[in-house]
Amino acid sequence: MQPFMKATTMVVRAILTMMLIAGTMSAAHAQSPNNSQYTMQEIVDAGHGFFGETSGGLAKVVERAFERYGLPNGYILGQEGSGAFIAGLTYGEGELYTKNVGQHTVFWQGPSLGLDWGGQGSRAMMLVYNLPSVPALYKRFGGVSGSAYVVAGVGMTVLTDEHVVVVPIRTGIGARLGLNVGYLKLTQQPTWNPF
């Protein structure tokens, strides 16, 4: 009876080990990037290089974006300025990075309206999800600002249009307080017209 129990225990352990390995592999496969997506570590490294080491909350904000939206297939690094007194304007410029179609210069501008006042200059990293092609980025993305997820001076908002999702992550100087509704219009060329 003793050898039978040992053999049964070994078989059960082998089956459990195989199940554990299979579960780990499927979970890793679900979050593993394809050739056009970025891992969380790649985004955090790019952000630390761009924002500098003062952005202690960057990893937490990026982690939150990855939990909600998965792996991005592009990101934008740039700078922007904004100001508001009930109605506001935002202007920025940066570089879109993709793994499969290279880098592209992008500009953004947009109006906002709400209980909002002040001004700020920011460095911005925008995670881009579900981007089928670069021209699909050049349109308006709407959202609500002021309801941002903020950790250690790094803030995140979410903007959408159809299937493409853009998640701006910002850190900067200035004081802009309140809640507003607006959109960002991303373009290939700079323009003063936010509409």
Summary of the structure (lengths in Angstrom):
residues: 195
radius of gyration: 21.8
end to end distance: 81.6
largest distance: 85.0
contacts: 590
relative contact order: 0.18
helix: 29%
strand: 46%
